[in-house]
Amino acid sequence: MTPRRAAALLALLLIPGMYLVTLVLALMDHPLTGSFLMASLFCSIVVPVFLYAFLLVIRYLKHRGEEGGKEGPGT
């Protein structure tokens, strides 16, 4: 399994799960519900950003590896 496919699968599992947890926590009546809800909302923003950044790094490293084997005009 490629890293890109693994990241996509992770996003497919994590993002809907986080939204479901956020919804359930919003409906609960517990003293810590506010803290859990804020943590869930934070993760709902941060996790997709990190996954996107991971995919950008993979793309950069892939293109860098392809260009590394070419002979430049100065060599």
PQR file of N, CA, C, O and H, with PARSE charges and radii, in Angstrom:
ATOM      1  N   MET A   1       0.852  -1.173   0.000 -0.4000 1.5000
ATOM      2  CA  MET A   1       0.000   0.000   0.000 -0.0000 2.0000
ATOM      3  C   MET A   1       0.895   1.233   0.000  0.5500 1.7000
ATOM      4  O   MET A   1       1.822   1.338   0.803 -0.5500 1.4000
ATOM      5  N   THR A   2       0.614   2.153  -0.895 -0.4000 1.5000
ATOM      6  CA  THR A   2       1.414   3.369  -0.993 -0.0000 2.0000
ATOM      7  C   THR A   2       1.074   4.323   0.154  0.5500 1.7000
ATOM      8  O   THR A   2      -0.024   4.258   0.707 -0.5500 1.4000
ATOM      9  H   THR A   2      -0.139   2.068  -1.548  0.4000 1.0000
ATOM     10  N   PRO A   3       2.003   5.205   0.512 -0.5600 1.5000
ATOM     11  CA  PRO A   3       1.717   6.171   1.580  0.2800 2.0000
ATOM     12  C   PRO A   3       0.528   7.075   1.255  0.5500 1.7000
ATOM     13  O   PRO A   3      -0.232   7.458   2.144 -0.5500 1.4000
ATOM     14  N   ARG A   4       0.377   7.405  -0.010 -0.4000 1.5000
ATOM     15  CA  ARG A   4      -0.736   8.263  -0.424 -0.0000 2.0000
ATOM     16  C   ARG A   4      -2.070   7.550  -0.208  0.5500 1.7000
ATOM     17  O   ARG A   4      -3.028   8.149   0.282 -0.5500 1.4000
ATOM     18  H   ARG A   4       0.995   7.094  -0.732  0.4000 1.0000
ATOM     19  N   ARG A   5      -2.128   6.288  -0.569 -0.4000 1.5000
ATOM     20  CA  ARG A   5      -3.354   5.517  -0.377 -0.0000 2.0000
ATOM     21  C   ARG A   5      -3.650   5.309   1.103  0.5500 1.7000
ATOM     22  O   ARG A   5      -4.808   5.346   1.520 -0.5500 1.4000
ATOM     23  H   ARG A   5      -1.350   5.801  -0.967  0.4000 1.0000
ATOM     24  N   ALA A   6      -2.611   5.093   1.891 -0.4000 1.5000
ATOM     25  CA  ALA A   6      -2.786   4.935   3.335 -0.0000 2.0000
ATOM     26  C   ALA A   6      -3.324   6.214   3.963  0.5500 1.7000
ATOM     27  O   ALA A   6      -4.196   6.160   4.830 -0.5500 1.4000
ATOM     28  H   ALA A   6      -1.670   5.064   1.552  0.4000 1.0000
ATOM     29  N   ALA A   7      -2.806   7.370   3.529 -0.4000 1.5000
ATOM     30  CA  ALA A   7      -3.294   8.650   4.054 -0.0000 2.0000
ATOM     31  C   ALA A   7      -4.747   8.875   3.654  0.5500 1.7000
ATOM     32  O   ALA A   7      -5.537   9.378   4.453 -0.5500 1.4000
ATOM     33  H   ALA A   7      -2.098   7.413   2.824  0.4000 1.0000
ATOM     34  N   ALA A   8      -5.106   8.510   2.434 -0.4000 1.5000
ATOM     35  CA  ALA A   8      -6.489   8.666   1.992 -0.0000 2.0000
ATOM     36  C   ALA A   8      -7.429   7.757   2.788  0.5500 1.7000
ATOM     37  O   ALA A   8      -8.531   8.167   3.152 -0.5500 1.4000
ATOM     38  H   ALA A   8      -4.465   8.101   1.784  0.4000 1.0000
ATOM     39  N   LEU A   9      -6.998   6.543   3.052 -0.4000 1.5000
ATOM     40  CA  LEU A   9      -7.804   5.620   3.842 -0.0000 2.0000
ATOM     41  C   LEU A   9      -7.954   6.117   5.274  0.5500 1.7000
ATOM     42  O   LEU A   9      -9.032   6.029   5.863 -0.5500 1.4000
ATOM     43  H   LEU A   9      -6.102   6.210   2.756  0.4000 1.0000
ATOM     44  N   LEU A  10      -6.875   6.634   5.822 -0.4000 1.5000
ATOM     45  CA  LEU A  10      -6.921   7.199   7.170 -0.0000 2.0000
ATOM     46  C   LEU A  10      -7.897   8.371   7.227  0.5500 1.7000
ATOM     47  O   LEU A  10      -8.677   8.486   8.172 -0.5500 1.4000
ATOM     48  H   LEU A  10      -5.999   6.706   5.344  0.4000 1.0000
ATOM     49  N   ALA A  11      -7.855   9.229   6.233 -0.4000 1.5000
ATOM     50  CA  ALA A  11      -8.782  10.366   6.175 -0.0000 2.0000
ATOM     51  C   ALA A  11     -10.221   9.877   6.034  0.5500 1.7000
ATOM     52  O   ALA A  11     -11.134  10.434   6.645 -0.5500 1.4000
ATOM     53  H   ALA A  11      -7.221   9.136   5.465  0.4000 1.0000
ATOM     54  N   LEU A  12     -10.418   8.848   5.238 -0.4000 1.5000
ATOM     55  CA  LEU A  12     -11.758   8.307   5.029 -0.0000 2.0000
ATOM     56  C   LEU A  12     -12.346   7.748   6.317  0.5500 1.7000
ATOM     57  O   LEU A  12     -13.560   7.797   6.517 -0.5500 1.4000
ATOM     58  H   LEU A  12      -9.677   8.395   4.742  0.4000 1.0000
ATOM     59  N   LEU A  13     -11.506   7.224   7.183 -0.4000 1.5000
ATOM     60  CA  LEU A  13     -11.981   6.679   8.453 -0.0000 2.0000
ATOM     61  C   LEU A  13     -12.072   7.734   9.553  0.5500 1.7000
ATOM     62  O   LEU A  13     -13.039   7.758  10.314 -0.5500 1.4000
ATOM     63  H   LEU A  13     -10.520   7.184   7.020  0.4000 1.0000
ATOM     64  N   LEU A  14     -11.076   8.595   9.636 -0.4000 1.5000
ATOM     65  CA  LEU A  14     -11.010   9.550  10.741 -0.0000 2.0000
ATOM     66  C   LEU A  14     -12.007  10.701  10.632  0.5500 1.7000
ATOM     67  O   LEU A  14     -12.666  11.038  11.616 -0.5500 1.4000
ATOM     68  H   LEU A  14     -10.290   8.575   9.018  0.4000 1.0000
ATOM     69  N   ILE A  15     -12.126  11.300   9.466 -0.4000 1.5000
ATOM     70  CA  ILE A  15     -12.929  12.519   9.342 -0.0000 2.0000
ATOM     71  C   ILE A  15     -14.405  12.271   9.634  0.5500 1.7000
ATOM     72  O   ILE A  15     -14.970  12.999  10.450 -0.5500 1.4000
ATOM     73  H   ILE A  15     -11.590  11.026   8.667  0.4000 1.0000
ATOM     74  N   PRO A  16     -15.065  11.289   9.017 -0.5600 1.5000
ATOM     75  CA  PRO A  16     -16.468  11.059   9.395  0.2800 2.0000
ATOM     76  C   PRO A  16     -16.622  10.635  10.855  0.5500 1.7000
ATOM     77  O   PRO A  16     -17.606  10.987  11.505 -0.5500 1.4000
ATOM     78  N   GLY A  17     -15.651   9.882  11.367 -0.4000 1.5000
ATOM     79  CA  GLY A  17     -15.705   9.481  12.770 -0.0000 2.0000
ATOM     80  C   GLY A  17     -15.625  10.677  13.705  0.5500 1.7000
ATOM     81  O   GLY A  17     -16.326  10.729  14.716 -0.5500 1.4000
ATOM     82  H   GLY A  17     -14.852   9.597  10.839  0.4000 1.0000
ATOM     83  N   MET A  18     -14.777  11.630  13.371 -0.4000 1.5000
ATOM     84  CA  MET A  18     -14.665  12.831  14.202 -0.0000 2.0000
ATOM     85  C   MET A  18     -15.952  13.649  14.161  0.5500 1.7000
ATOM     86  O   MET A  18     -16.366  14.202  15.181 -0.5500 1.4000
ATOM     87  H   MET A  18     -14.208  11.588  12.551  0.4000 1.0000
ATOM     88  N   TYR A  19     -16.588  13.732  12.995 -0.4000 1.5000
ATOM     89  CA  TYR A  19     -17.846  14.471  12.902 -0.0000 2.0000
ATOM     90  C   TYR A  19     -18.942  13.774  13.698  0.5500 1.7000
ATOM     91  O   TYR A  19     -19.770  14.437  14.323 -0.5500 1.4000
ATOM     92  H   TYR A  19     -16.251  13.283  12.167  0.4000 1.0000
ATOM     93  N   LEU A  20     -18.955  12.468  13.682 -0.4000 1.5000
ATOM     94  CA  LEU A  20     -19.942  11.718  14.469 -0.0000 2.0000
ATOM     95  C   LEU A  20     -19.713  11.920  15.959  0.5500 1.7000
ATOM     96  O   LEU A  20     -20.664  12.122  16.714 -0.5500 1.4000
ATOM     97  H   LEU A  20     -18.283  11.929  13.174  0.4000 1.0000
ATOM     98  N   VAL A  21     -18.460  11.866  16.383 -0.4000 1.5000
ATOM     99  CA  VAL A  21     -18.136  12.099  17.793 -0.0000 2.0000
ATOM    100  C   VAL A  21     -18.526  13.518  18.197  0.5500 1.7000
ATOM    101  O   VAL A  21     -19.052  13.725  19.290 -0.5500 1.4000
ATOM    102  H   VAL A  21     -17.687  11.702  15.770  0.4000 1.0000
ATOM    103  N   THR A  22     -18.276  14.491  17.329 -0.4000 1.5000
ATOM    104  CA  THR A  22     -18.653  15.873  17.617 -0.0000 2.0000
ATOM    105  C   THR A  22     -20.152  15.999  17.797  0.5500 1.7000
ATOM    106  O   THR A  22     -20.609  16.688  18.708 -0.5500 1.4000
ATOM    107  H   THR A  22     -17.849  14.323  16.441  0.4000 1.0000
ATOM    108  N   LEU A  23     -20.919  15.349  16.949 -0.4000 1.5000
ATOM    109  CA  LEU A  23     -22.379  15.399  17.046 -0.0000 2.0000
ATOM    110  C   LEU A  23     -22.862  14.752  18.343  0.5500 1.7000
ATOM    111  O   LEU A  23     -23.712  15.311  19.036 -0.5500 1.4000
ATOM    112  H   LEU A  23     -20.548  14.788  16.209  0.4000 1.0000
ATOM    113  N   VAL A  24     -22.333  13.592  18.668 -0.4000 1.5000
ATOM    114  CA  VAL A  24     -22.749  12.894  19.895 -0.0000 2.0000
ATOM    115  C   VAL A  24     -22.387  13.719  21.119  0.5500 1.7000
ATOM    116  O   VAL A  24     -23.188  13.836  22.046 -0.5500 1.4000
ATOM    117  H   VAL A  24     -21.643  13.137  18.105  0.4000 1.0000
ATOM    118  N   LEU A  25     -21.183  14.296  21.132 -0.4000 1.5000
ATOM    119  CA  LEU A  25     -20.761  15.103  22.276 -0.0000 2.0000
ATOM    120  C   LEU A  25     -21.603  16.369  22.416  0.5500 1.7000
ATOM    121  O   LEU A  25     -21.847  16.832  23.530 -0.5500 1.4000
ATOM    122  H   LEU A  25     -20.532  14.202  20.379  0.4000 1.0000
ATOM    123  N   ALA A  26     -22.040  16.919  21.314 -0.4000 1.5000
ATOM    124  CA  ALA A  26     -22.877  18.117  21.377 -0.0000 2.0000
ATOM    125  C   ALA A  26     -24.230  17.813  22.001  0.5500 1.7000
ATOM    126  O   ALA A  26     -24.852  18.705  22.578 -0.5500 1.4000
ATOM    127  H   ALA A  26     -21.842  16.543  20.409  0.4000 1.0000
ATOM    128  N   LEU A  27     -24.694  16.585  21.900 -0.4000 1.5000
ATOM    129  CA  LEU A  27     -26.004  16.213  22.428 -0.0000 2.0000
ATOM    130  C   LEU A  27     -25.952  15.648  23.839  0.5500 1.7000
ATOM    131  O   LEU A  27     -26.997  15.476  24.468 -0.5500 1.4000
ATOM    132  H   LEU A  27     -24.189  15.860  21.432  0.4000 1.0000
ATOM    133  N   MET A  28     -24.758  15.356  24.353 -0.4000 1.5000
ATOM    134  CA  MET A  28     -24.627  14.766  25.685 -0.0000 2.0000
ATOM    135  C   MET A  28     -24.782  15.817  26.780  0.5500 1.7000
ATOM    136  O   MET A  28     -24.542  17.005  26.563 -0.5500 1.4000
ATOM    137  H   MET A  28     -23.910  15.496  23.843  0.4000 1.0000
ATOM    138  N   ASP A  29     -25.187  15.355  27.952 -0.4000 1.5000
ATOM    139  CA  ASP A  29     -25.278  16.225  29.115 -0.0000 2.0000
ATOM    140  C   ASP A  29     -24.327  15.687  30.184  0.5500 1.7000
ATOM    141  O   ASP A  29     -24.697  14.834  30.992 -0.5500 1.4000
ATOM    142  H   ASP A  29     -25.382  14.390  28.127  0.4000 1.0000
ATOM    143  N   HIS A  30     -23.099  16.201  30.173 -0.4000 1.5000
ATOM    144  CA  HIS A  30     -22.046  15.753  31.083 -0.0000 2.0000
ATOM    145  C   HIS A  30     -21.178  16.971  31.399  0.5500 1.7000
ATOM    146  O   HIS A  30     -21.044  17.854  30.553 -0.5500 1.4000
ATOM    147  H   HIS A  30     -22.798  16.893  29.517  0.4000 1.0000
ATOM    148  N   PRO A  31     -20.588  17.041  32.584 -0.5600 1.5000
ATOM    149  CA  PRO A  31     -19.774  18.214  32.927  0.2800 2.0000
ATOM    150  C   PRO A  31     -18.579  18.449  31.995  0.5500 1.7000
ATOM    151  O   PRO A  31     -18.180  19.596  31.792 -0.5500 1.4000
ATOM    152  N   LEU A  32     -18.016  17.409  31.440 -0.4000 1.5000
ATOM    153  CA  LEU A  32     -16.856  17.552  30.562 -0.0000 2.0000
ATOM    154  C   LEU A  32     -17.216  17.640  29.081  0.5500 1.7000
ATOM    155  O   LEU A  32     -16.331  17.643  28.226 -0.5500 1.4000
ATOM    156  H   LEU A  32     -18.340  16.477  31.605  0.4000 1.0000
ATOM    157  N   THR A  33     -18.498  17.711  28.779 -0.4000 1.5000
ATOM    158  CA  THR A  33     -18.927  17.731  27.382 -0.0000 2.0000
ATOM    159  C   THR A  33     -18.325  18.903  26.622  0.5500 1.7000
ATOM    160  O   THR A  33     -17.915  18.746  25.472 -0.5500 1.4000
ATOM    161  H   THR A  33     -19.217  17.709  29.474  0.4000 1.0000
ATOM    162  N   GLY A  34     -18.264  20.077  27.247 -0.4000 1.5000
ATOM    163  CA  GLY A  34     -17.705  21.251  26.578 -0.0000 2.0000
ATOM    164  C   GLY A  34     -16.250  21.053  26.196  0.5500 1.7000
ATOM    165  O   GLY A  34     -15.840  21.417  25.094 -0.5500 1.4000
ATOM    166  H   GLY A  34     -18.597  20.205  28.181  0.4000 1.0000
ATOM    167  N   SER A  35     -15.468  20.478  27.097 -0.4000 1.5000
ATOM    168  CA  SER A  35     -14.053  20.230  26.807 -0.0000 2.0000
ATOM    169  C   SER A  35     -13.893  19.186  25.701  0.5500 1.7000
ATOM    170  O   SER A  35     -13.075  19.353  24.797 -0.5500 1.4000
ATOM    171  H   SER A  35     -15.801  20.182  27.992  0.4000 1.0000
ATOM    172  N   PHE A  36     -14.675  18.115  25.778 -0.4000 1.5000
ATOM    173  CA  PHE A  36     -14.610  17.079  24.742 -0.0000 2.0000
ATOM    174  C   PHE A  36     -15.047  17.630  23.386  0.5500 1.7000
ATOM    175  O   PHE A  36     -14.456  17.300  22.358 -0.5500 1.4000
ATOM    176  H   PHE A  36     -15.340  17.979  26.512  0.4000 1.0000
ATOM    177  N   LEU A  37     -16.071  18.460  23.388 -0.4000 1.5000
ATOM    178  CA  LEU A  37     -16.569  19.046  22.142 -0.0000 2.0000
ATOM    179  C   LEU A  37     -15.503  19.948  21.517  0.5500 1.7000
ATOM    180  O   LEU A  37     -15.276  19.896  20.308 -0.5500 1.4000
ATOM    181  H   LEU A  37     -16.551  18.728  24.224  0.4000 1.0000
ATOM    182  N   MET A  38     -14.851  20.771  22.335 -0.4000 1.5000
ATOM    183  CA  MET A  38     -13.807  21.644  21.808 -0.0000 2.0000
ATOM    184  C   MET A  38     -12.628  20.832  21.268  0.5500 1.7000
ATOM    185  O   MET A  38     -12.062  21.185  20.233 -0.5500 1.4000
ATOM    186  H   MET A  38     -15.035  20.813  23.317  0.4000 1.0000
ATOM    187  N   ALA A  39     -12.253  19.759  21.947 -0.4000 1.5000
ATOM    188  CA  ALA A  39     -11.171  18.895  21.472 -0.0000 2.0000
ATOM    189  C   ALA A  39     -11.554  18.227  20.153  0.5500 1.7000
ATOM    190  O   ALA A  39     -10.730  18.104  19.247 -0.5500 1.4000
ATOM    191  H   ALA A  39     -12.713  19.471  22.787  0.4000 1.0000
ATOM    192  N   SER A  40     -12.799  17.802  20.057 -0.4000 1.5000
ATOM    193  CA  SER A  40     -13.269  17.162  18.832 -0.0000 2.0000
ATOM    194  C   SER A  40     -13.297  18.151  17.670  0.5500 1.7000
ATOM    195  O   SER A  40     -12.902  17.808  16.556 -0.5500 1.4000
ATOM    196  H   SER A  40     -13.468  17.902  20.794  0.4000 1.0000
ATOM    197  N   LEU A  41     -13.757  19.362  17.921 -0.4000 1.5000
ATOM    198  CA  LEU A  41     -13.765  20.382  16.870 -0.0000 2.0000
ATOM    199  C   LEU A  41     -12.342  20.749  16.453  0.5500 1.7000
ATOM    200  O   LEU A  41     -12.078  20.949  15.267 -0.5500 1.4000
ATOM    201  H   LEU A  41     -14.078  19.640  18.827  0.4000 1.0000
ATOM    202  N   PHE A  42     -11.433  20.837  17.410 -0.4000 1.5000
ATOM    203  CA  PHE A  42     -10.036  21.111  17.104 -0.0000 2.0000
ATOM    204  C   PHE A  42      -9.458  20.026  16.191  0.5500 1.7000
ATOM    205  O   PHE A  42      -8.798  20.322  15.195 -0.5500 1.4000
ATOM    206  H   PHE A  42     -11.648  20.673  18.372  0.4000 1.0000
ATOM    207  N   CYS A  43      -9.719  18.768  16.550 -0.4000 1.5000
ATOM    208  CA  CYS A  43      -9.221  17.648  15.733 -0.0000 2.0000
ATOM    209  C   CYS A  43      -9.878  17.625  14.361  0.5500 1.7000
ATOM    210  O   CYS A  43      -9.249  17.211  13.387 -0.5500 1.4000
ATOM    211  H   CYS A  43     -10.255  18.528  17.360  0.4000 1.0000
ATOM    212  N   SER A  44     -11.124  18.058  14.266 -0.4000 1.5000
ATOM    213  CA  SER A  44     -11.816  18.097  12.984 -0.0000 2.0000
ATOM    214  C   SER A  44     -11.164  19.088  12.032  0.5500 1.7000
ATOM    215  O   SER A  44     -11.311  18.969  10.816 -0.5500 1.4000
ATOM    216  H   SER A  44     -11.635  18.394  15.057  0.4000 1.0000
ATOM    217  N   ILE A  45     -10.456  20.050  12.565 -0.4000 1.5000
ATOM    218  CA  ILE A  45      -9.748  21.012  11.723 -0.0000 2.0000
ATOM    219  C   ILE A  45      -8.302  20.589  11.514  0.5500 1.7000
ATOM    220  O   ILE A  45      -7.798  20.647  10.392 -0.5500 1.4000
ATOM    221  H   ILE A  45     -10.337  20.147  13.553  0.4000 1.0000
ATOM    222  N   VAL A  46      -7.636  20.169  12.563 -0.4000 1.5000
ATOM    223  CA  VAL A  46      -6.200  19.907  12.512 -0.0000 2.0000
ATOM    224  C   VAL A  46      -5.863  18.622  11.746  0.5500 1.7000
ATOM    225  O   VAL A  46      -4.907  18.610  10.971 -0.5500 1.4000
ATOM    226  H   VAL A  46      -8.045  20.122  13.474  0.4000 1.0000
ATOM    227  N   VAL A  47      -6.609  17.569  11.941 -0.4000 1.5000
ATOM    228  CA  VAL A  47      -6.285  16.286  11.291 -0.0000 2.0000
ATOM    229  C   VAL A  47      -6.344  16.392   9.759  0.5500 1.7000
ATOM    230  O   VAL A  47      -5.405  15.944   9.100 -0.5500 1.4000
ATOM    231  H   VAL A  47      -7.386  17.579  12.571  0.4000 1.0000
ATOM    232  N   PRO A  48      -7.403  16.962   9.161 -0.5600 1.5000
ATOM    233  CA  PRO A  48      -7.371  17.096   7.694  0.2800 2.0000
ATOM    234  C   PRO A  48      -6.222  17.982   7.191  0.5500 1.7000
ATOM    235  O   PRO A  48      -5.660  17.717   6.128 -0.5500 1.4000
ATOM    236  N   VAL A  49      -5.872  19.022   7.942 -0.4000 1.5000
ATOM    237  CA  VAL A  49      -4.757  19.882   7.540 -0.0000 2.0000
ATOM    238  C   VAL A  49      -3.454  19.088   7.554  0.5500 1.7000
ATOM    239  O   VAL A  49      -2.655  19.196   6.623 -0.5500 1.4000
ATOM    240  H   VAL A  49      -6.329  19.237   8.806  0.4000 1.0000
ATOM    241  N   PHE A  50      -3.233  18.296   8.597 -0.4000 1.5000
ATOM    242  CA  PHE A  50      -2.019  17.478   8.650 -0.0000 2.0000
ATOM    243  C   PHE A  50      -2.004  16.421   7.548  0.5500 1.7000
ATOM    244  O   PHE A  50      -0.950  16.155   6.971 -0.5500 1.4000
ATOM    245  H   PHE A  50      -3.882  18.208   9.353  0.4000 1.0000
ATOM    246  N   LEU A  51      -3.136  15.822   7.251 -0.4000 1.5000
ATOM    247  CA  LEU A  51      -3.178  14.832   6.170 -0.0000 2.0000
ATOM    248  C   LEU A  51      -2.883  15.486   4.823  0.5500 1.7000
ATOM    249  O   LEU A  51      -2.183  14.908   3.991 -0.5500 1.4000
ATOM    250  H   LEU A  51      -3.992  16.038   7.721  0.4000 1.0000
ATOM    251  N   TYR A  52      -3.414  16.689   4.605 -0.4000 1.5000
ATOM    252  CA  TYR A  52      -3.137  17.411   3.367 -0.0000 2.0000
ATOM    253  C   TYR A  52      -1.647  17.755   3.275  0.5500 1.7000
ATOM    254  O   TYR A  52      -1.036  17.612   2.216 -0.5500 1.4000
ATOM    255  H   TYR A  52      -3.982  17.159   5.281  0.4000 1.0000
ATOM    256  N   ALA A  53      -1.072  18.207   4.384 -0.4000 1.5000
ATOM    257  CA  ALA A  53       0.354  18.524   4.402 -0.0000 2.0000
ATOM    258  C   ALA A  53       1.191  17.271   4.130  0.5500 1.7000
ATOM    259  O   ALA A  53       2.197  17.339   3.425 -0.5500 1.4000
ATOM    260  H   ALA A  53      -1.568  18.324   5.244  0.4000 1.0000
ATOM    261  N   PHE A  54       0.778  16.130   4.686 -0.4000 1.5000
ATOM    262  CA  PHE A  54       1.475  14.869   4.446 -0.0000 2.0000
ATOM    263  C   PHE A  54       1.449  14.522   2.955  0.5500 1.7000
ATOM    264  O   PHE A  54       2.457  14.084   2.401 -0.5500 1.4000
ATOM    265  H   PHE A  54      -0.040  16.074   5.259  0.4000 1.0000
ATOM    266  N   LEU A  55       0.309  14.715   2.316 -0.4000 1.5000
ATOM    267  CA  LEU A  55       0.210  14.430   0.882 -0.0000 2.0000
ATOM    268  C   LEU A  55       1.072  15.383   0.066  0.5500 1.7000
ATOM    269  O   LEU A  55       1.659  14.974  -0.935 -0.5500 1.4000
ATOM    270  H   LEU A  55      -0.510  15.070   2.766  0.4000 1.0000
ATOM    271  N   LEU A  56       1.158  16.651   0.475 -0.4000 1.5000
ATOM    272  CA  LEU A  56       2.029  17.596  -0.222 -0.0000 2.0000
ATOM    273  C   LEU A  56       3.495  17.199  -0.092  0.5500 1.7000
ATOM    274  O   LEU A  56       4.252  17.307  -1.057 -0.5500 1.4000
ATOM    275  H   LEU A  56       0.681  16.983   1.289  0.4000 1.0000
ATOM    276  N   VAL A  57       3.901  16.744   1.081 -0.4000 1.5000
ATOM    277  CA  VAL A  57       5.288  16.313   1.290 -0.0000 2.0000
ATOM    278  C   VAL A  57       5.585  15.090   0.430  0.5500 1.7000
ATOM    279  O   VAL A  57       6.657  14.998  -0.168 -0.5500 1.4000
ATOM    280  H   VAL A  57       3.286  16.657   1.865  0.4000 1.0000
ATOM    281  N   ILE A  58       4.657  14.163   0.365 -0.4000 1.5000
ATOM    282  CA  ILE A  58       4.847  12.972  -0.478 -0.0000 2.0000
ATOM    283  C   ILE A  58       5.013  13.382  -1.933  0.5500 1.7000
ATOM    284  O   ILE A  58       5.891  12.867  -2.624 -0.5500 1.4000
ATOM    285  H   ILE A  58       3.786  14.237   0.851  0.4000 1.0000
ATOM    286  N   ARG A  59       4.173  14.310  -2.409 -0.4000 1.5000
ATOM    287  CA  ARG A  59       4.262  14.769  -3.798 -0.0000 2.0000
ATOM    288  C   ARG A  59       5.601  15.456  -4.053  0.5500 1.7000
ATOM    289  O   ARG A  59       6.223  15.235  -5.092 -0.5500 1.4000
ATOM    290  H   ARG A  59       3.460  14.729  -1.847  0.4000 1.0000
ATOM    291  N   TYR A  60       6.051  16.295  -3.104 -0.4000 1.5000
ATOM    292  CA  TYR A  60       7.324  16.994  -3.252 -0.0000 2.0000
ATOM    293  C   TYR A  60       8.487  16.004  -3.303  0.5500 1.7000
ATOM    294  O   TYR A  60       9.368  16.117  -4.155 -0.5500 1.4000
ATOM    295  H   TYR A  60       5.546  16.475  -2.260  0.4000 1.0000
ATOM    296  N   LEU A  61       8.486  15.044  -2.397 -0.4000 1.5000
ATOM    297  CA  LEU A  61       9.578  14.075  -2.364 -0.0000 2.0000
ATOM    298  C   LEU A  61       9.578  13.185  -3.598  0.5500 1.7000
ATOM    299  O   LEU A  61      10.640  12.781  -4.074 -0.5500 1.4000
ATOM    300  H   LEU A  61       7.770  14.951  -1.705  0.4000 1.0000
ATOM    301  N   LYS A  62       8.409  12.880  -4.112 -0.4000 1.5000
ATOM    302  CA  LYS A  62       8.324  12.058  -5.320 -0.0000 2.0000
ATOM    303  C   LYS A  62       8.932  12.794  -6.508  0.5500 1.7000
ATOM    304  O   LYS A  62       9.720  12.218  -7.259 -0.5500 1.4000
ATOM    305  H   LYS A  62       7.547  13.208  -3.725  0.4000 1.0000
ATOM    306  N   HIS A  63       8.573  14.057  -6.680 -0.4000 1.5000
ATOM    307  CA  HIS A  63       9.114  14.835  -7.795 -0.0000 2.0000
ATOM    308  C   HIS A  63      10.597  15.124  -7.603  0.5500 1.7000
ATOM    309  O   HIS A  63      11.349  15.179  -8.576 -0.5500 1.4000
ATOM    310  H   HIS A  63       7.933  14.524  -6.070  0.4000 1.0000
ATOM    311  N   ARG A  64      11.018  15.306  -6.367 -0.4000 1.5000
ATOM    312  CA  ARG A  64      12.425  15.543  -6.083 -0.0000 2.0000
ATOM    313  C   ARG A  64      13.253  14.311  -6.415  0.5500 1.7000
ATOM    314  O   ARG A  64      14.364  14.425  -6.934 -0.5500 1.4000
ATOM    315  H   ARG A  64      10.406  15.261  -5.577  0.4000 1.0000
ATOM    316  N   GLY A  65      12.710  13.127  -6.113 -0.4000 1.5000
ATOM    317  CA  GLY A  65      13.412  11.887  -6.421 -0.0000 2.0000
ATOM    318  C   GLY A  65      13.522  11.640  -7.918  0.5500 1.7000
ATOM    319  O   GLY A  65      14.517  11.088  -8.388 -0.5500 1.4000
ATOM    320  H   GLY A  65      11.808  13.035  -5.692  0.4000 1.0000
ATOM    321  N   GLU A  66      12.504  12.046  -8.667 -0.4000 1.5000
ATOM    322  CA  GLU A  66      12.539  11.872 -10.123 -0.0000 2.0000
ATOM    323  C   GLU A  66      13.560  12.802 -10.760  0.5500 1.7000
ATOM    324  O   GLU A  66      14.229  12.425 -11.723 -0.5500 1.4000
ATOM    325  H   GLU A  66      11.696  12.495  -8.286  0.4000 1.0000
ATOM    326  N   GLU A  67      13.685  14.014 -10.229 -0.4000 1.5000
ATOM    327  CA  GLU A  67      14.626  14.987 -10.786 -0.0000 2.0000
ATOM    328  C   GLU A  67      16.063  14.723 -10.342  0.5500 1.7000
ATOM    329  O   GLU A  67      17.000  15.170 -11.004 -0.5500 1.4000
ATOM    330  H   GLU A  67      13.142  14.320  -9.447  0.4000 1.0000
ATOM    331  N   GLY A  68      16.254  14.011  -9.243 -0.4000 1.5000
ATOM    332  CA  GLY A  68      17.583  13.763  -8.705 -0.0000 2.0000
ATOM    333  C   GLY A  68      18.448  12.884  -9.602  0.5500 1.7000
ATOM    334  O   GLY A  68      19.674  12.979  -9.553 -0.5500 1.4000
ATOM    335  H   GLY A  68      15.494  13.648  -8.705  0.4000 1.0000
ATOM    336  N   GLY A  69      17.838  12.037 -10.416 -0.4000 1.5000
ATOM    337  CA  GLY A  69      18.596  11.127 -11.266 -0.0000 2.0000
ATOM    338  C   GLY A  69      19.007  11.738 -12.586  0.5500 1.7000
ATOM    339  O   GLY A  69      19.787  11.130 -13.318 -0.5500 1.4000
ATOM    340  H   GLY A  69      16.841  11.960 -10.456  0.4000 1.0000
ATOM    341  N   LYS A  70      18.506  12.933 -12.922 -0.4000 1.5000
ATOM    342  CA  LYS A  70      18.824  13.547 -14.204 -0.0000 2.0000
ATOM    343  C   LYS A  70      20.153  14.281 -14.122  0.5500 1.7000
ATOM    344  O   LYS A  70      20.529  14.820 -13.081 -0.5500 1.4000
ATOM    345  H   LYS A  70      17.872  13.427 -12.327  0.4000 1.0000
ATOM    346  N   GLU A  71      20.839  14.286 -15.234 -0.4000 1.5000
ATOM    347  CA  GLU A  71      22.100  15.028 -15.333 -0.0000 2.0000
ATOM    348  C   GLU A  71      21.782  16.486 -15.613  0.5500 1.7000
ATOM    349  O   GLU A  71      20.990  16.793 -16.504 -0.5500 1.4000
ATOM    350  H   GLU A  71      20.533  13.849 -16.080  0.4000 1.0000
ATOM    351  N   GLY A  72      22.390  17.373 -14.864 -0.4000 1.5000
ATOM    352  CA  GLY A  72      22.186  18.795 -15.074 -0.0000 2.0000
ATOM    353  C   GLY A  72      23.140  19.324 -16.123  0.5500 1.7000
ATOM    354  O   GLY A  72      24.087  18.632 -16.497 -0.5500 1.4000
ATOM    355  H   GLY A  72      23.033  17.124 -14.140  0.4000 1.0000
ATOM    356  N   PRO A  73      22.911  20.555 -16.614 -0.5600 1.5000
ATOM    357  CA  PRO A  73      23.781  21.111 -17.656  0.2800 2.0000
ATOM    358  C   PRO A  73      25.179  21.416 -17.129  0.5500 1.7000
ATOM    359  O   PRO A  73      26.126  21.461 -17.914 -0.5500 1.4000
ATOM    360  N   GLY A  74      25.337  21.628 -15.817 -0.4000 1.5000
ATOM    361  CA  GLY A  74      26.654  21.967 -15.280 -0.0000 2.0000
ATOM    362  C   GLY A  74      27.498  20.756 -14.922  0.5500 1.7000
ATOM    363  O   GLY A  74      28.650  20.921 -14.522 -0.5500 1.4000
ATOM    364  H   GLY A  74      24.567  21.592 -15.179  0.4000 1.0000
ATOM    365  N   THR A  75      26.970  19.552 -15.050 -0.4000 1.5000
ATOM    366  CA  THR A  75      27.745  18.375 -14.649 -0.0000 2.0000
ATOM    367  C   THR A  75      28.170  17.551 -15.826  0.5500 1.7000
ATOM    368  O   THR A  75      28.830  16.525 -15.657 -0.5500 1.4000
ATOM    369  H   THR A  75      26.034  19.419 -15.376  0.4000 1.0000
TER
END
